[in-house]
Amino acid sequence: MEGRSMIERGLRNKSVLVVLDDVDDLKQLEALARSHAWFGEGSRIIITTRDEHLLTRHADTICEVSLLSQDEAMELFNKHAYRKDKPIEDYEMLSKDVVSYASGLPLALEILGSFLYDKDKDEWKSALAKLKDIPDDKVTRTLKISYDGLEPDQQKLFLDIACFYRRWRVDNTMMVLDTFSLYPRIGVKVLIQKSLIKVSNGEFGDKIVDMHDLVEEMAHYIVIVAHPNNPEKYSRIWKNKDIAYLCDMGADAVPMVKLTLQ
């Protein structure tokens, strides 16, 4: 309370630029920037958050941060991987593979670029091959922050969408998820506000449920990480090879899991 009063007294008559980065709780906004009246005329308050819902009551304008274009992504990756504007000639194709994997996500480009900075060509190839099976831990842990902030039923909803229903039509997805009593109407809204999923235009103009490739990868990792070589212990099965493995084991040896053919 005292800190709030100090902000009001000290800044009420001053034009200021305030940046509140990575806000994850409404109490933070209430304590630091509850009212326009706390700041002088012409002031600007910039808030970054993973949860759009936190902004709906306080922000005058909400802007979604876009993913980087191919050129922007390459420039950012080069900055961290080489400390140069252009990739070393022999590494150009490998750089394109990393940028393609990151799909315009700045976080992934910075982490992977910094990791590969002092590696030789064979080590780059090895790292890229590993990423196809095992996602980068730092990227996954950072993306998982939004997942960890969900309620249990919302976590189940998110994992179901990531494992089974990505790129399904919205109305079909809602109909199926309703049968599992996961309350998808409100749950999907929460997942969209937390930038875990999005609704996009499909190939034929219909609305589909989608997500970033690395968010999907993070969800799959959550399902398998505790038992990476034991599909019978996964809560969800979506890969054909795992389904075939469970079928070979026999029904009596496998607990009830959710599965789908792809």
C-alpha positions in Angstrom: 0.0 0.0 0.0 2.8 2.4 0.9 4.6 1.7 -2.4 1.4 2.4 -4.3 1.1 5.8 -2.6 4.7 6.6 -3.4 4.1 6.0 -7.1 1.0 8.2 -7.1 2.8 11.0 -5.3 6.0 10.8 -7.2 4.7 10.4 -10.7 1.3 12.1 -10.8 2.6 15.3 -12.4 5.3 13.7 -14.6 5.2 12.3 -18.1 6.8 8.9 -17.9 7.4 5.8 -19.8 6.7 2.7 -17.7 7.4 -0.8 -19.0 6.0 -3.8 -17.0 7.5 -6.9 -18.5 6.1 -10.5 -18.3 3.2 -9.7 -16.0 1.4 -12.8 -14.9 -0.9 -11.7 -12.1 -3.6 -9.0 -11.9 -2.3 -8.0 -8.5 0.9 -6.8 -10.2 -1.0 -4.4 -12.4 -3.2 -3.2 -9.5 0.0 -2.4 -7.5 2.0 -0.7 -10.1 -0.3 0.8 -12.7 -3.9 0.6 -11.5 -5.1 4.0 -12.9 -4.2 6.5 -15.6 -4.5 9.2 -12.9 -1.4 7.9 -11.2 0.8 9.3 -14.0 1.1 12.7 -15.7 -0.4 13.7 -19.0 1.4 12.1 -22.0 2.6 9.1 -20.0 2.8 5.7 -21.7 2.6 2.4 -19.9 3.7 -0.7 -21.9 2.7 -4.1 -20.5 3.9 -7.4 -21.8 2.2 -10.6 -20.7 1.5 -14.2 -21.7 -2.1 -13.8 -20.7 -4.3 -11.4 -22.8 -7.0 -11.6 -20.1 -4.9 -9.5 -17.7 -5.0 -6.6 -20.2 -8.7 -6.5 -21.0 -9.6 -4.4 -17.9 -6.6 -2.1 -17.9 -5.2 -1.6 -21.4 -6.4 1.0 -23.9 -5.0 -1.0 -26.8 -3.9 -4.6 -27.1 -1.3 -5.6 -29.7 -0.4 -9.2 -30.5 3.3 -9.7 -31.1 3.8 -11.3 -34.5 6.3 -14.1 -35.2 9.4 -13.1 -37.1 9.5 -13.2 -40.9 12.1 -15.5 -42.5 14.5 -12.6 -43.0 14.0 -11.3 -39.5 14.4 -14.8 -38.1 17.7 -15.4 -40.0 19.0 -12.0 -38.9 18.3 -12.7 -35.2 19.7 -16.2 -35.4 22.9 -15.0 -37.1 23.4 -12.4 -34.4 23.5 -15.1 -31.7 25.1 -18.0 -33.7 27.9 -16.0 -35.4 27.8 -12.4 -34.0 27.7 -11.4 -37.7 24.9 -10.2 -40.0 25.4 -13.1 -42.5 26.0 -16.8 -41.8 29.4 -18.4 -42.6 29.1 -19.8 -46.1 29.5 -23.5 -45.2 26.8 -23.2 -42.5 24.1 -21.5 -44.6 22.0 -24.5 -45.1 22.3 -25.6 -41.5 21.2 -22.1 -40.5 18.1 -22.3 -42.7 17.3 -25.7 -41.0 17.5 -24.1 -37.5 15.4 -21.1 -38.6 12.8 -23.4 -40.1 12.6 -25.4 -36.9 12.1 -22.3 -34.8 9.2 -21.1 -37.0 9.7 -17.4 -36.3 9.8 -17.8 -32.5 12.5 -15.3 -31.2 13.0 -17.3 -27.9 14.0 -20.4 -29.8 16.2 -18.5 -32.2 18.1 -16.8 -29.4 18.6 -20.0 -27.3 19.6 -22.2 -30.2 21.8 -19.6 -31.8 23.7 -19.1 -28.5 24.0 -22.8 -28.0 25.5 -23.4 -31.5 27.8 -20.4 -31.3 31.1 -22.4 -30.7 30.1 -25.7 -32.3 31.5 -27.2 -35.5 29.5 -28.4 -38.5 29.2 -32.0 -37.3 28.0 -30.8 -33.9 25.4 -28.6 -35.6 24.1 -31.6 -37.6 24.0 -33.7 -34.4 22.1 -31.0 -32.5 19.5 -30.7 -35.3 19.0 -34.4 -35.5 18.5 -34.5 -31.7 15.9 -31.7 -31.9 13.7 -33.9 -34.1 13.4 -36.4 -31.2 14.1 -34.3 -28.1 13.2 -30.6 -27.9 15.6 -28.1 -26.4 15.2 -28.0 -22.6 15.5 -24.3 -22.2 12.9 -23.6 -24.9 10.5 -26.2 -23.5 10.8 -24.9 -19.9 10.1 -21.3 -21.0 7.1 -22.2 -23.1 5.8 -24.5 -20.3 5.4 -21.5 -18.0 2.0 -20.8 -19.6 1.0 -24.4 -19.3 1.9 -24.5 -15.6 -0.4 -21.6 -15.0 -3.5 -23.4 -16.2 -6.0 -25.1 -14.0 -5.9 -29.0 -14.2 -8.9 -29.3 -16.5 -7.4 -26.6 -18.8 -4.2 -28.6 -18.9 -6.0 -31.7 -19.9 -7.9 -29.7 -22.6 -4.6 -28.3 -24.0 -2.9 -31.7 -24.1 -5.8 -33.2 -25.9 -5.8 -30.5 -28.5 -2.1 -30.7 -29.0 -2.0 -34.5 -29.3 -5.3 -35.1 -31.2 -7.1 -32.1 -32.5 -4.6 -29.6 -34.0 -5.9 -28.3 -37.3 -9.4 -29.8 -36.7 -12.4 -27.6 -37.5 -13.4 -25.6 -34.4 -17.0 -26.8 -34.3 -15.9 -30.5 -34.6 -13.3 -30.0 -31.9 -15.8 -28.5 -29.5 -18.3 -31.2 -30.1 -15.8 -34.0 -29.3 -14.3 -32.2 -26.3 -17.7 -31.6 -24.9 -18.2 -35.4 -24.6 -15.2 -35.5 -22.2 -16.8 -32.8 -19.9 -13.8 -30.5 -20.4 -15.9 -27.4 -20.8 -14.2 -26.4 -24.1 -16.1 -23.2 -24.7 -14.5 -21.4 -21.8 -11.3 -23.6 -21.8 -10.4 -22.8 -25.4 -10.9 -19.1 -24.7 -8.4 -19.3 -21.8 -5.9 -21.2 -24.0 -6.2 -18.6 -26.7 -5.7 -15.7 -24.2 -2.6 -17.4 -22.9 -1.3 -17.8 -26.5 -1.1 -21.6 -26.3 -3.5 -22.1 -29.2 -5.1 -19.9 -31.9 -8.1 -20.1 -34.3 -7.0 -19.8 -37.9 -8.5 -20.0 -41.3 -8.3 -23.5 -42.7 -7.5 -24.6 -46.3 -11.2 -24.3 -47.3 -11.9 -21.1 -45.3 -13.3 -22.8 -42.3 -12.1 -22.0 -38.8 -9.5 -24.5 -37.3 -7.7 -24.9 -34.0 -4.0 -24.5 -34.4 -0.8 -23.7 -32.4 2.9 -23.0 -33.0 5.0 -26.1 -33.8 7.1 -25.7 -30.7 4.1 -25.4 -28.5 2.8 -28.6 -29.9 6.3 -30.1 -29.3 6.2 -28.9 -25.7 2.8 -30.6 -25.1 4.0 -33.9 -26.6 7.1 -33.7 -24.4 4.9 -33.2 -21.3 3.1 -36.4 -22.1 6.1 -38.6 -22.6 8.9 -37.0 -20.4 8.2 -39.2 -17.3 8.3 -42.4 -19.3 10.1 -41.7 -22.6 10.4 -45.3 -23.6 7.2 -46.7 -22.2 4.2 -45.8 -24.4 1.9 -48.0 -22.2 2.4 -45.3 -19.4 1.6 -42.3 -21.5 -1.8 -40.6 -20.8 -2.3 -40.1 -24.5 -1.2 -42.0 -27.6 -1.2 -40.4 -31.0 1.7 -41.9 -33.0 1.0 -44.9 -35.2 4.2 -46.7 -34.0 3.1 -46.4 -30.4 -0.4 -47.6 -31.2 1.1 -50.6 -33.0 3.3 -51.3 -30.0 0.4 -51.3 -27.6 -1.6 -53.5 -29.8 1.2 -56.0 -29.8 1.3 -55.9 -26.0 -2.4 -56.9 -25.8 -5.3 -55.3 -24.1 -4.7 -56.8 -20.7 -1.2 -55.3 -20.4 -2.2 -51.7 -21.3 -4.1 -49.3 -19.0 -6.8 -47.1 -20.4 -5.3 -44.2 -22.5 -6.7 -41.8 -25.0 -5.5 -42.5 -28.5 -6.2 -41.6 -32.1 -5.0 -42.7 -35.5 -3.1 -40.2 -37.6 
